[in-house]
Amino acid sequence: MDTTSAPQIIEHQSIALDFTPYDTRWVPGTAKFVLGGQTTKATGIMKVYKLNQDTCDTVLDVRLTR
């Protein structure tokens, strides 16, 4: 099987998370992405991250409570 023409995933940076991620979406025209998931207490969480040269900074952190 020739994989040279197949899509490739390139890891730019890696961060540790304290929740289970479910979906990630890029913010068009920026170096930001939105990550949505669920905490261990079954509450929702949404974080916006910005890619920098050597770090991945949190721009916004929204946690839903019951």
mmCIF file as Biopython writes it, N, C-alpha, C and O atoms, coordinates in Angstrom:
data_model
#
loop_
_atom_site.group_PDB
_atom_site.id
_atom_site.type_symbol
_atom_site.label_atom_id
_atom_site.label_alt_id
_atom_site.label_comp_id
_atom_site.label_asym_id
_atom_site.label_entity_id
_atom_site.label_seq_id
_atom_site.pdbx_PDB_ins_code
_atom_site.Cartn_x
_atom_site.Cartn_y
_atom_site.Cartn_z
_atom_site.occupancy
_atom_site.B_iso_or_equiv
_atom_site.auth_seq_id
_atom_site.auth_asym_id
_atom_site.pdbx_PDB_model_num
ATOM 1   N N  . MET A ? 1  ? 0.838   -1.179 0.000  1.0 0.0 1  A 1 
ATOM 2   C CA . MET A ? 1  ? 0.000   0.000  0.000  1.0 0.0 1  A 1 
ATOM 3   C C  . MET A ? 1  ? 0.878   1.236  0.000  1.0 0.0 1  A 1 
ATOM 4   O O  . MET A ? 1  ? 1.779   1.370  0.828  1.0 0.0 1  A 1 
ATOM 5   N N  . ASP A ? 2  ? 0.612   2.134  -0.931 1.0 0.0 2  A 1 
ATOM 6   C CA . ASP A ? 2  ? 1.399   3.354  -1.053 1.0 0.0 2  A 1 
ATOM 7   C C  . ASP A ? 2  ? 0.744   4.460  -0.222 1.0 0.0 2  A 1 
ATOM 8   O O  . ASP A ? 2  ? -0.376  4.873  -0.520 1.0 0.0 2  A 1 
ATOM 9   N N  . THR A ? 3  ? 1.425   4.938  0.808  1.0 0.0 3  A 1 
ATOM 10  C CA . THR A ? 3  ? 0.864   5.970  1.673  1.0 0.0 3  A 1 
ATOM 11  C C  . THR A ? 3  ? 1.439   7.350  1.409  1.0 0.0 3  A 1 
ATOM 12  O O  . THR A ? 3  ? 1.185   8.270  2.186  1.0 0.0 3  A 1 
ATOM 13  N N  . THR A ? 4  ? 2.196   7.525  0.354  1.0 0.0 4  A 1 
ATOM 14  C CA . THR A ? 4  ? 2.798   8.838  0.093  1.0 0.0 4  A 1 
ATOM 15  C C  . THR A ? 4  ? 1.762   9.875  -0.320 1.0 0.0 4  A 1 
ATOM 16  O O  . THR A ? 4  ? 1.983   11.068 -0.111 1.0 0.0 4  A 1 
ATOM 17  N N  . SER A ? 5  ? 0.643   9.460  -0.896 1.0 0.0 5  A 1 
ATOM 18  C CA . SER A ? 5  ? -0.377  10.414 -1.305 1.0 0.0 5  A 1 
ATOM 19  C C  . SER A ? 5  ? -1.522  10.517 -0.292 1.0 0.0 5  A 1 
ATOM 20  O O  . SER A ? 5  ? -2.475  11.264 -0.514 1.0 0.0 5  A 1 
ATOM 21  N N  . ALA A ? 6  ? -1.437  9.785  0.798  1.0 0.0 6  A 1 
ATOM 22  C CA . ALA A ? 6  ? -2.487  9.812  1.811  1.0 0.0 6  A 1 
ATOM 23  C C  . ALA A ? 6  ? -2.321  11.034 2.716  1.0 0.0 6  A 1 
ATOM 24  O O  . ALA A ? 6  ? -1.209  11.540 2.871  1.0 0.0 6  A 1 
ATOM 25  N N  . PRO A ? 7  ? -3.408  11.509 3.309  1.0 0.0 7  A 1 
ATOM 26  C CA . PRO A ? 7  ? -3.301  12.633 4.249  1.0 0.0 7  A 1 
ATOM 27  C C  . PRO A ? 7  ? -2.424  12.252 5.436  1.0 0.0 7  A 1 
ATOM 28  O O  . PRO A ? 7  ? -2.424  11.105 5.883  1.0 0.0 7  A 1 
ATOM 29  N N  . GLN A ? 8  ? -1.684  13.226 5.935  1.0 0.0 8  A 1 
ATOM 30  C CA . GLN A ? 8  ? -0.801  12.990 7.068  1.0 0.0 8  A 1 
ATOM 31  C C  . GLN A ? 8  ? -1.176  13.917 8.217  1.0 0.0 8  A 1 
ATOM 32  O O  . GLN A ? 8  ? -1.585  15.057 7.993  1.0 0.0 8  A 1 
ATOM 33  N N  . ILE A ? 9  ? -1.036  13.434 9.433  1.0 0.0 9  A 1 
ATOM 34  C CA . ILE A ? 9  ? -1.267  14.243 10.623 1.0 0.0 9  A 1 
ATOM 35  C C  . ILE A ? 9  ? 0.092   14.630 11.180 1.0 0.0 9  A 1 
ATOM 36  O O  . ILE A ? 9  ? 0.924   13.774 11.480 1.0 0.0 9  A 1 
ATOM 37  N N  . ILE A ? 10 ? 0.303   15.927 11.314 1.0 0.0 10 A 1 
ATOM 38  C CA . ILE A ? 10 ? 1.569   16.437 11.828 1.0 0.0 10 A 1 
ATOM 39  C C  . ILE A ? 10 ? 1.310   17.033 13.202 1.0 0.0 10 A 1 
ATOM 40  O O  . ILE A ? 10 ? 0.490   17.939 13.344 1.0 0.0 10 A 1 
ATOM 41  N N  . GLU A ? 11 ? 2.003   16.531 14.208 1.0 0.0 11 A 1 
ATOM 42  C CA . GLU A ? 11 ? 1.844   17.043 15.572 1.0 0.0 11 A 1 
ATOM 43  C C  . GLU A ? 11 ? 2.739   18.256 15.757 1.0 0.0 11 A 1 
ATOM 44  O O  . GLU A ? 11 ? 3.964   18.149 15.702 1.0 0.0 11 A 1 
ATOM 45  N N  . HIS A ? 12 ? 2.117   19.422 15.978 1.0 0.0 12 A 1 
ATOM 46  C CA . HIS A ? 12 ? 2.876   20.647 16.183 1.0 0.0 12 A 1 
ATOM 47  C C  . HIS A ? 12 ? 3.301   20.785 17.639 1.0 0.0 12 A 1 
ATOM 48  O O  . HIS A ? 12 ? 4.455   21.091 17.938 1.0 0.0 12 A 1 
ATOM 49  N N  . GLN A ? 13 ? 2.350   20.553 18.535 1.0 0.0 13 A 1 
ATOM 50  C CA . GLN A ? 13 ? 2.615   20.643 19.965 1.0 0.0 13 A 1 
ATOM 51  C C  . GLN A ? 13 ? 1.731   19.647 20.688 1.0 0.0 13 A 1 
ATOM 52  O O  . GLN A ? 13 ? 0.738   19.167 20.140 1.0 0.0 13 A 1 
ATOM 53  N N  . SER A ? 14 ? 2.098   19.339 21.923 1.0 0.0 14 A 1 
ATOM 54  C CA . SER A ? 14 ? 1.336   18.396 22.723 1.0 0.0 14 A 1 
ATOM 55  C C  . SER A ? 14 ? 1.115   19.010 24.104 1.0 0.0 14 A 1 
ATOM 56  O O  . SER A ? 14 ? 2.040   19.570 24.692 1.0 0.0 14 A 1 
ATOM 57  N N  . ILE A ? 15 ? -0.116  18.904 24.622 1.0 0.0 15 A 1 
ATOM 58  C CA . ILE A ? 15 ? -0.424  19.436 25.948 1.0 0.0 15 A 1 
ATOM 59  C C  . ILE A ? 15 ? -1.190  18.378 26.740 1.0 0.0 15 A 1 
ATOM 60  O O  . ILE A ? 15 ? -1.900  17.551 26.168 1.0 0.0 15 A 1 
ATOM 61  N N  . ALA A ? 16 ? -1.038  18.417 28.061 1.0 0.0 16 A 1 
ATOM 62  C CA . ALA A ? 16 ? -1.759  17.510 28.949 1.0 0.0 16 A 1 
ATOM 63  C C  . ALA A ? 16 ? -3.120  18.120 29.274 1.0 0.0 16 A 1 
ATOM 64  O O  . ALA A ? 16 ? -3.219  19.320 29.532 1.0 0.0 16 A 1 
ATOM 65  N N  . LEU A ? 17 ? -4.161  17.304 29.263 1.0 0.0 17 A 1 
ATOM 66  C CA . LEU A ? 17 ? -5.509  17.770 29.548 1.0 0.0 17 A 1 
ATOM 67  C C  . LEU A ? 17 ? -6.047  17.102 30.803 1.0 0.0 17 A 1 
ATOM 68  O O  . LEU A ? 17 ? -5.709  15.955 31.098 1.0 0.0 17 A 1 
ATOM 69  N N  . ASP A ? 18 ? -6.892  17.830 31.547 1.0 0.0 18 A 1 
ATOM 70  C CA . ASP A ? 18 ? -7.517  17.261 32.734 1.0 0.0 18 A 1 
ATOM 71  C C  . ASP A ? 18 ? -8.988  16.934 32.478 1.0 0.0 18 A 1 
ATOM 72  O O  . ASP A ? 18 ? -9.790  16.882 33.411 1.0 0.0 18 A 1 
ATOM 73  N N  . PHE A ? 19 ? -9.335  16.716 31.215 1.0 0.0 19 A 1 
ATOM 74  C CA . PHE A ? 19 ? -10.693 16.374 30.815 1.0 0.0 19 A 1 
ATOM 75  C C  . PHE A ? 19 ? -10.635 15.524 29.552 1.0 0.0 19 A 1 
ATOM 76  O O  . PHE A ? 19 ? -9.584  15.395 28.925 1.0 0.0 19 A 1 
ATOM 77  N N  . THR A ? 20 ? -11.788 14.942 29.185 1.0 0.0 20 A 1 
ATOM 78  C CA . THR A ? 20 ? -11.870 14.115 27.980 1.0 0.0 20 A 1 
ATOM 79  C C  . THR A ? 20 ? -12.291 14.987 26.801 1.0 0.0 20 A 1 
ATOM 80  O O  . THR A ? 20 ? -13.400 15.522 26.802 1.0 0.0 20 A 1 
ATOM 81  N N  . PRO A ? 21 ? -11.430 15.139 25.797 1.0 0.0 21 A 1 
ATOM 82  C CA . PRO A ? 21 ? -11.802 15.960 24.642 1.0 0.0 21 A 1 
ATOM 83  C C  . PRO A ? 21 ? -12.724 15.181 23.696 1.0 0.0 21 A 1 
ATOM 84  O O  . PRO A ? 21 ? -12.559 13.976 23.506 1.0 0.0 21 A 1 
ATOM 85  N N  . TYR A ? 22 ? -13.703 15.893 23.104 1.0 0.0 22 A 1 
ATOM 86  C CA . TYR A ? 22 ? -14.621 15.268 22.165 1.0 0.0 22 A 1 
ATOM 87  C C  . TYR A ? 22 ? -14.534 15.855 20.768 1.0 0.0 22 A 1 
ATOM 88  O O  . TYR A ? 22 ? -14.750 15.141 19.789 1.0 0.0 22 A 1 
ATOM 89  N N  . ASP A ? 23 ? -14.224 17.143 20.652 1.0 0.0 23 A 1 
ATOM 90  C CA . ASP A ? 23 ? -14.182 17.757 19.332 1.0 0.0 23 A 1 
ATOM 91  C C  . ASP A ? 23 ? -13.223 18.940 19.343 1.0 0.0 23 A 1 
ATOM 92  O O  . ASP A ? 23 ? -13.083 19.637 20.348 1.0 0.0 23 A 1 
ATOM 93  N N  . THR A ? 24 ? -12.570 19.150 18.211 1.0 0.0 24 A 1 
ATOM 94  C CA . THR A ? 24 ? -11.649 20.263 18.034 1.0 0.0 24 A 1 
ATOM 95  C C  . THR A ? 24 ? -11.955 20.938 16.714 1.0 0.0 24 A 1 
ATOM 96  O O  . THR A ? 24 ? -12.163 20.271 15.700 1.0 0.0 24 A 1 
ATOM 97  N N  . ARG A ? 25 ? -11.982 22.264 16.724 1.0 0.0 25 A 1 
ATOM 98  C CA . ARG A ? 25 ? -12.241 23.033 15.504 1.0 0.0 25 A 1 
ATOM 99  C C  . ARG A ? 25 ? -11.259 24.195 15.426 1.0 0.0 25 A 1 
ATOM 100 O O  . ARG A ? 25 ? -11.021 24.885 16.417 1.0 0.0 25 A 1 
ATOM 101 N N  . TRP A ? 26 ? -10.689 24.406 14.235 1.0 0.0 26 A 1 
ATOM 102 C CA . TRP A ? 26 ? -9.818  25.552 14.000 1.0 0.0 26 A 1 
ATOM 103 C C  . TRP A ? 26 ? -10.654 26.807 13.866 1.0 0.0 26 A 1 
ATOM 104 O O  . TRP A ? 26 ? -11.763 26.756 13.336 1.0 0.0 26 A 1 
ATOM 105 N N  . VAL A ? 27 ? -10.136 27.943 14.340 1.0 0.0 27 A 1 
ATOM 106 C CA . VAL A ? 27 ? -10.757 29.242 14.117 1.0 0.0 27 A 1 
ATOM 107 C C  . VAL A ? 27 ? -10.177 29.750 12.802 1.0 0.0 27 A 1 
ATOM 108 O O  . VAL A ? 27 ? -8.968  29.962 12.712 1.0 0.0 27 A 1 
ATOM 109 N N  . PRO A ? 28 ? -11.010 29.952 11.779 1.0 0.0 28 A 1 
ATOM 110 C CA . PRO A ? 28 ? -10.508 30.314 10.447 1.0 0.0 28 A 1 
ATOM 111 C C  . PRO A ? 28 ? -9.652  31.580 10.450 1.0 0.0 28 A 1 
ATOM 112 O O  . PRO A ? 28 ? -9.992  32.574 11.092 1.0 0.0 28 A 1 
ATOM 113 N N  . GLY A ? 29 ? -8.550  31.524 9.731  1.0 0.0 29 A 1 
ATOM 114 C CA . GLY A ? 29 ? -7.667  32.673 9.562  1.0 0.0 29 A 1 
ATOM 115 C C  . GLY A ? 29 ? -6.800  32.993 10.757 1.0 0.0 29 A 1 
ATOM 116 O O  . GLY A ? 29 ? -6.162  34.046 10.780 1.0 0.0 29 A 1 
ATOM 117 N N  . THR A ? 30 ? -6.751  32.117 11.761 1.0 0.0 30 A 1 
ATOM 118 C CA . THR A ? 30 ? -5.937  32.367 12.958 1.0 0.0 30 A 1 
ATOM 119 C C  . THR A ? 30 ? -5.136  31.119 13.306 1.0 0.0 30 A 1 
ATOM 120 O O  . THR A ? 30 ? -5.275  30.074 12.671 1.0 0.0 30 A 1 
ATOM 121 N N  . ALA A ? 31 ? -4.308  31.250 14.312 1.0 0.0 31 A 1 
ATOM 122 C CA . ALA A ? 31 ? -3.561  30.103 14.845 1.0 0.0 31 A 1 
ATOM 123 C C  . ALA A ? 31 ? -4.237  29.608 16.118 1.0 0.0 31 A 1 
ATOM 124 O O  . ALA A ? 31 ? -3.568  29.125 17.032 1.0 0.0 31 A 1 
ATOM 125 N N  . LYS A ? 32 ? -5.575  29.728 16.182 1.0 0.0 32 A 1 
ATOM 126 C CA . LYS A ? 32 ? -6.337  29.321 17.362 1.0 0.0 32 A 1 
ATOM 127 C C  . LYS A ? 32 ? -7.234  28.139 17.035 1.0 0.0 32 A 1 
ATOM 128 O O  . LYS A ? 32 ? -7.646  27.946 15.892 1.0 0.0 32 A 1 
ATOM 129 N N  . PHE A ? 33 ? -7.529  27.350 18.067 1.0 0.0 33 A 1 
ATOM 130 C CA . PHE A ? 33 ? -8.486  26.256 17.918 1.0 0.0 33 A 1 
ATOM 131 C C  . PHE A ? 33 ? -9.316  26.133 19.182 1.0 0.0 33 A 1 
ATOM 132 O O  . PHE A ? 33 ? -8.872  26.504 20.268 1.0 0.0 33 A 1 
ATOM 133 N N  . VAL A ? 34 ? -10.531 25.607 19.030 1.0 0.0 34 A 1 
ATOM 134 C CA . VAL A ? 34 ? -11.471 25.429 20.125 1.0 0.0 34 A 1 
ATOM 135 C C  . VAL A ? 34 ? -11.557 23.939 20.426 1.0 0.0 34 A 1 
ATOM 136 O O  . VAL A ? 34 ? -11.670 23.116 19.517 1.0 0.0 34 A 1 
ATOM 137 N N  . LEU A ? 35 ? -11.501 23.603 21.701 1.0 0.0 35 A 1 
ATOM 138 C CA . LEU A ? 35 ? -11.539 22.216 22.140 1.0 0.0 35 A 1 
ATOM 139 C C  . LEU A ? 35 ? -12.698 22.051 23.102 1.0 0.0 35 A 1 
ATOM 140 O O  . LEU A ? 35 ? -12.762 22.744 24.118 1.0 0.0 35 A 1 
ATOM 141 N N  . GLY A ? 36 ? -13.616 21.144 22.798 1.0 0.0 36 A 1 
ATOM 142 C CA . GLY A ? 36 ? -14.763 20.888 23.661 1.0 0.0 36 A 1 
ATOM 143 C C  . GLY A ? 36 ? -14.701 19.493 24.239 1.0 0.0 36 A 1 
ATOM 144 O O  . GLY A ? 36 ? -14.262 18.557 23.572 1.0 0.0 36 A 1 
ATOM 145 N N  . GLY A ? 37 ? -15.140 19.351 25.480 1.0 0.0 37 A 1 
ATOM 146 C CA . GLY A ? 37 ? -15.084 18.038 26.115 1.0 0.0 37 A 1 
ATOM 147 C C  . GLY A ? 37 ? -15.887 17.968 27.388 1.0 0.0 37 A 1 
ATOM 148 O O  . GLY A ? 37 ? -16.781 18.779 27.629 1.0 0.0 37 A 1 
ATOM 149 N N  . GLN A ? 38 ? -15.550 16.972 28.209 1.0 0.0 38 A 1 
ATOM 150 C CA . GLN A ? 38 ? -16.281 16.708 29.445 1.0 0.0 38 A 1 
ATOM 151 C C  . GLN A ? 38 ? -15.292 16.403 30.560 1.0 0.0 38 A 1 
ATOM 152 O O  . GLN A ? 38 ? -14.312 15.686 30.357 1.0 0.0 38 A 1 
ATOM 153 N N  . THR A ? 39 ? -15.562 16.966 31.758 1.0 0.0 39 A 1 
ATOM 154 C CA . THR A ? 39 ? -14.713 16.720 32.920 1.0 0.0 39 A 1 
ATOM 155 C C  . THR A ? 39 ? -15.108 15.405 33.590 1.0 0.0 39 A 1 
ATOM 156 O O  . THR A ? 39 ? -16.070 14.757 33.178 1.0 0.0 39 A 1 
ATOM 157 N N  . THR A ? 40 ? -14.373 15.022 34.609 1.0 0.0 40 A 1 
ATOM 158 C CA . THR A ? 40 ? -14.678 13.791 35.337 1.0 0.0 40 A 1 
ATOM 159 C C  . THR A ? 40 ? -15.960 13.906 36.148 1.0 0.0 40 A 1 
ATOM 160 O O  . THR A ? 40 ? -16.538 12.891 36.536 1.0 0.0 40 A 1 
ATOM 161 N N  . LYS A ? 41 ? -16.414 15.133 36.409 1.0 0.0 41 A 1 
ATOM 162 C CA . LYS A ? 41 ? -17.672 15.349 37.139 1.0 0.0 41 A 1 
ATOM 163 C C  . LYS A ? 41 ? -18.860 15.467 36.191 1.0 0.0 41 A 1 
ATOM 164 O O  . LYS A ? 41 ? -19.936 15.903 36.599 1.0 0.0 41 A 1 
ATOM 165 N N  . ALA A ? 42 ? -18.675 15.082 34.930 1.0 0.0 42 A 1 
ATOM 166 C CA . ALA A ? 42 ? -19.721 15.073 33.902 1.0 0.0 42 A 1 
ATOM 167 C C  . ALA A ? 42 ? -20.255 16.462 33.597 1.0 0.0 42 A 1 
ATOM 168 O O  . ALA A ? 42 ? -21.439 16.620 33.298 1.0 0.0 42 A 1 
ATOM 169 N N  . THR A ? 43 ? -19.398 17.466 33.669 1.0 0.0 43 A 1 
ATOM 170 C CA . THR A ? 43 ? -19.776 18.819 33.264 1.0 0.0 43 A 1 
ATOM 171 C C  . THR A ? 43 ? -19.021 19.166 31.988 1.0 0.0 43 A 1 
ATOM 172 O O  . THR A ? 43 ? -17.938 18.641 31.729 1.0 0.0 43 A 1 
ATOM 173 N N  . GLY A ? 44 ? -19.601 20.047 31.206 1.0 0.0 44 A 1 
ATOM 174 C CA . GLY A ? 44 ? -18.995 20.428 29.938 1.0 0.0 44 A 1 
ATOM 175 C C  . GLY A ? 44 ? -17.857 21.416 30.115 1.0 0.0 44 A 1 
ATOM 176 O O  . GLY A ? 44 ? -17.791 22.151 31.101 1.0 0.0 44 A 1 
ATOM 177 N N  . ILE A ? 45 ? -16.968 21.415 29.141 1.0 0.0 45 A 1 
ATOM 178 C CA . ILE A ? 45 ? -15.843 22.340 29.158 1.0 0.0 45 A 1 
ATOM 179 C C  . ILE A ? 45 ? -15.511 22.735 27.725 1.0 0.0 45 A 1 
ATOM 180 O O  . ILE A ? 45 ? -15.586 21.917 26.807 1.0 0.0 45 A 1 
ATOM 181 N N  . MET A ? 46 ? -15.146 23.995 27.549 1.0 0.0 46 A 1 
ATOM 182 C CA . MET A ? 46 ? -14.726 24.491 26.247 1.0 0.0 46 A 1 
ATOM 183 C C  . MET A ? 46 ? -13.512 25.380 26.464 1.0 0.0 46 A 1 
ATOM 184 O O  . MET A ? 46 ? -13.531 26.283 27.301 1.0 0.0 46 A 1 
ATOM 185 N N  . LYS A ? 47 ? -12.458 25.116 25.704 1.0 0.0 47 A 1 
ATOM 186 C CA . LYS A ? 47 ? -11.238 25.906 25.820 1.0 0.0 47 A 1 
ATOM 187 C C  . LYS A ? 47 ? -10.816 26.398 24.443 1.0 0.0 47 A 1 
ATOM 188 O O  . LYS A ? 47 ? -10.967 25.697 23.442 1.0 0.0 47 A 1 
ATOM 189 N N  . VAL A ? 48 ? -10.289 27.609 24.412 1.0 0.0 48 A 1 
ATOM 190 C CA . VAL A ? 48 ? -9.727  28.169 23.190 1.0 0.0 48 A 1 
ATOM 191 C C  . VAL A ? 48 ? -8.226  28.281 23.413 1.0 0.0 48 A 1 
ATOM 192 O O  . VAL A ? 48 ? -7.777  28.874 24.394 1.0 0.0 48 A 1 
ATOM 193 N N  . TYR A ? 49 ? -7.458  27.711 22.499 1.0 0.0 49 A 1 
ATOM 194 C CA . TYR A ? 49 ? -6.003  27.720 22.580 1.0 0.0 49 A 1 
ATOM 195 C C  . TYR A ? 49 ? -5.418  28.497 21.407 1.0 0.0 49 A 1 
ATOM 196 O O  . TYR A ? 49 ? -6.027  28.586 20.341 1.0 0.0 49 A 1 
ATOM 197 N N  . LYS A ? 50 ? -4.234  29.056 21.617 1.0 0.0 50 A 1 
ATOM 198 C CA . LYS A ? 50 ? -3.512  29.756 20.555 1.0 0.0 50 A 1 
ATOM 199 C C  . LYS A ? 50 ? -2.133  29.125 20.424 1.0 0.0 50 A 1 
ATOM 200 O O  . LYS A ? 50 ? -1.415  28.963 21.411 1.0 0.0 50 A 1 
ATOM 201 N N  . LEU A ? 51 ? -1.771  28.771 19.198 1.0 0.0 51 A 1 
ATOM 202 C CA . LEU A ? 51 ? -0.450  28.206 18.946 1.0 0.0 51 A 1 
ATOM 203 C C  . LEU A ? 51 ? 0.582   29.324 18.846 1.0 0.0 51 A 1 
ATOM 204 O O  . LEU A ? 51 ? 0.382   30.301 18.123 1.0 0.0 51 A 1 
ATOM 205 N N  . ASN A ? 52 ? 1.676   29.176 19.568 1.0 0.0 52 A 1 
ATOM 206 C CA . ASN A ? 52 ? 2.810   30.087 19.486 1.0 0.0 52 A 1 
ATOM 207 C C  . ASN A ? 52 ? 4.013   29.297 18.986 1.0 0.0 52 A 1 
ATOM 208 O O  . ASN A ? 52 ? 3.879   28.127 18.629 1.0 0.0 52 A 1 
ATOM 209 N N  . GLN A ? 53 ? 5.161   29.913 18.957 1.0 0.0 53 A 1 
ATOM 210 C CA . GLN A ? 53 ? 6.361   29.246 18.454 1.0 0.0 53 A 1 
ATOM 211 C C  . GLN A ? 53 ? 6.666   27.951 19.215 1.0 0.0 53 A 1 
ATOM 212 O O  . GLN A ? 53 ? 6.901   26.909 18.602 1.0 0.0 53 A 1 
ATOM 213 N N  . ASP A ? 54 ? 6.662   28.017 20.547 1.0 0.0 54 A 1 
ATOM 214 C CA . ASP A ? 54 ? 7.043   26.834 21.329 1.0 0.0 54 A 1 
ATOM 215 C C  . ASP A ? 54 ? 6.029   26.469 22.416 1.0 0.0 54 A 1 
ATOM 216 O O  . ASP A ? 54 ? 6.272   25.548 23.196 1.0 0.0 54 A 1 
ATOM 217 N N  . THR A ? 55 ? 4.903   27.174 22.476 1.0 0.0 55 A 1 
ATOM 218 C CA . THR A ? 55 ? 3.899   26.885 23.498 1.0 0.0 55 A 1 
ATOM 219 C C  . THR A ? 55 ? 2.500   26.889 22.895 1.0 0.0 55 A 1 
ATOM 220 O O  . THR A ? 55 ? 2.286   27.324 21.764 1.0 0.0 55 A 1 
ATOM 221 N N  . CYS A ? 56 ? 1.575   26.399 23.671 1.0 0.0 56 A 1 
ATOM 222 C CA . CYS A ? 56 ? 0.161   26.416 23.308 1.0 0.0 56 A 1 
ATOM 223 C C  . CYS A ? 56 ? -0.554  27.094 24.475 1.0 0.0 56 A 1 
ATOM 224 O O  . CYS A ? 56 ? -0.751  26.477 25.522 1.0 0.0 56 A 1 
ATOM 225 N N  . ASP A ? 57 ? -0.941  28.348 24.305 1.0 0.0 57 A 1 
ATOM 226 C CA . ASP A ? 57 ? -1.501  29.143 25.397 1.0 0.0 57 A 1 
ATOM 227 C C  . ASP A ? 57 ? -3.025  29.066 25.415 1.0 0.0 57 A 1 
ATOM 228 O O  . ASP A ? 57 ? -3.673  29.039 24.369 1.0 0.0 57 A 1 
ATOM 229 N N  . THR A ? 58 ? -3.586  29.031 26.629 1.0 0.0 58 A 1 
ATOM 230 C CA . THR A ? 58 ? -5.036  29.054 26.787 1.0 0.0 58 A 1 
ATOM 231 C C  . THR A ? 58 ? -5.517  30.491 26.679 1.0 0.0 58 A 1 
ATOM 232 O O  . THR A ? 58 ? -5.060  31.358 27.424 1.0 0.0 58 A 1 
ATOM 233 N N  . VAL A ? 59 ? -6.436  30.748 25.758 1.0 0.0 59 A 1 
ATOM 234 C CA . VAL A ? 59 ? -6.997  32.079 25.566 1.0 0.0 59 A 1 
ATOM 235 C C  . VAL A ? 59 ? -8.286  32.234 26.366 1.0 0.0 59 A 1 
ATOM 236 O O  . VAL A ? 59 ? -8.519  33.281 26.971 1.0 0.0 59 A 1 
ATOM 237 N N  . LEU A ? 60 ? -9.131  31.188 26.373 1.0 0.0 60 A 1 
ATOM 238 C CA . LEU A ? 60 ? -10.421 31.243 27.063 1.0 0.0 60 A 1 
ATOM 239 C C  . LEU A ? 60 ? -10.722 29.867 27.646 1.0 0.0 60 A 1 
ATOM 240 O O  . LEU A ? 60 ? -10.461 28.841 27.018 1.0 0.0 60 A 1 
ATOM 241 N N  . ASP A ? 61 ? -11.273 29.862 28.853 1.0 0.0 61 A 1 
ATOM 242 C CA . ASP A ? 61 ? -11.624 28.624 29.533 1.0 0.0 61 A 1 
ATOM 243 C C  . ASP A ? 61 ? -13.054 28.758 30.058 1.0 0.0 61 A 1 
ATOM 244 O O  . ASP A ? 61 ? -13.307 29.558 30.960 1.0 0.0 61 A 1 
ATOM 245 N N  . VAL A ? 62 ? -13.994 27.983 29.503 1.0 0.0 62 A 1 
ATOM 246 C CA . VAL A ? 62 ? -15.391 28.041 29.925 1.0 0.0 62 A 1 
ATOM 247 C C  . VAL A ? 62 ? -15.773 26.673 30.470 1.0 0.0 62 A 1 
ATOM 248 O O  . VAL A ? 62 ? -15.633 25.659 29.786 1.0 0.0 62 A 1 
ATOM 249 N N  . ARG A ? 63 ? -16.257 26.655 31.710 1.0 0.0 63 A 1 
ATOM 250 C CA . ARG A ? 63 ? -16.706 25.409 32.327 1.0 0.0 63 A 1 
ATOM 251 C C  . ARG A ? 63 ? -18.179 25.530 32.683 1.0 0.0 63 A 1 
ATOM 252 O O  . ARG A ? 63 ? -18.590 26.490 33.335 1.0 0.0 63 A 1 
ATOM 253 N N  . LEU A ? 64 ? -18.964 24.564 32.258 1.0 0.0 64 A 1 
ATOM 254 C CA . LEU A ? 64 ? -20.385 24.557 32.548 1.0 0.0 64 A 1 
ATOM 255 C C  . LEU A ? 64 ? -20.639 23.824 33.858 1.0 0.0 64 A 1 
ATOM 256 O O  . LEU A ? 64 ? -20.076 22.753 34.086 1.0 0.0 64 A 1 
ATOM 257 N N  . THR A ? 65 ? -21.465 24.378 34.707 1.0 0.0 65 A 1 
ATOM 258 C CA . THR A ? 65 ? -21.761 23.757 35.994 1.0 0.0 65 A 1 
ATOM 259 C C  . THR A ? 65 ? -23.220 23.326 36.027 1.0 0.0 65 A 1 
ATOM 260 O O  . THR A ? 65 ? -24.046 23.818 35.259 1.0 0.0 65 A 1 
ATOM 261 N N  . ARG A ? 66 ? -23.513 22.429 36.900 1.0 0.0 66 A 1 
ATOM 262 C CA . ARG A ? 66 ? -24.891 21.940 37.055 1.0 0.0 66 A 1 
ATOM 263 C C  . ARG A ? 66 ? -25.661 22.810 37.977 1.0 0.0 66 A 1 
ATOM 264 O O  . ARG A ? 66 ? -26.839 22.554 38.228 1.0 0.0 66 A 1 
#
